[in-house]
């Protein structure tokens, strides 16, 4: 028989691993339901986090407009307060805008009051700027605990995660980003799933983050998809299909 201390330690390790998976793995549903992607392998949702951001967001709008593609922008409320004109331009172009908290903290380690404040303040910043209600929420880093999802529901927000991430916040090239995007889309299609891609038009450390490689990779991906049966959608399209 194993010593009780060994059994307890093993149980604790297993529980810790399960909690880490539930908190950090973007597709986990253990702490509550999150929207990732349906079984529609030809569909792709382009989503961008951490904006609005000078230069990069405006250039991204030009790229998306050329291809007549709608995307989703999960914006940080404090940046929206500083650059309301960019947020309004995104909305005016027909894109979806979602809540990415007010200051981009790691939510699982915050108090319930702080979590609610982060979401509510971002909602207020967006709704004051845009004049419309917000429906989508993405937790910073995809990290959550049960109360994060509860706070989102209380504010009538659907939590959206992803199934492709390409580390575009790190120094890289547009060609490498495109390669990662292609591999991710191919993997999801083999699994019979749509692709929910998270990219970054900004960065949580402040305005002016260098995100032009992301813009260029987006342009290349859209050009590549011209001759395919790819359908670009938003998470709101998937949500509407389940309502």
DALINLIN-V190771 format. One line per field, one symbol per residue. psi: psi as a letter, one per 40 degrees, with the letter a starting at -180 (. if undefined). Layout:
psi = ???
This chain:
psi = hiidddddddddddddddddddddhdeiedeihihchaggeeihhhihieaihhddddddddddddefhhihhhihddddddfdddddddddeeihhihfidefihddeiidddddddddddddddddddeiiieihhhheehiidddddddddefhhhhaiehhefeeihaidddddddddddddddddefiihhhhaheaieeiieigedddddddddddddedeifhhhaiddddddee.
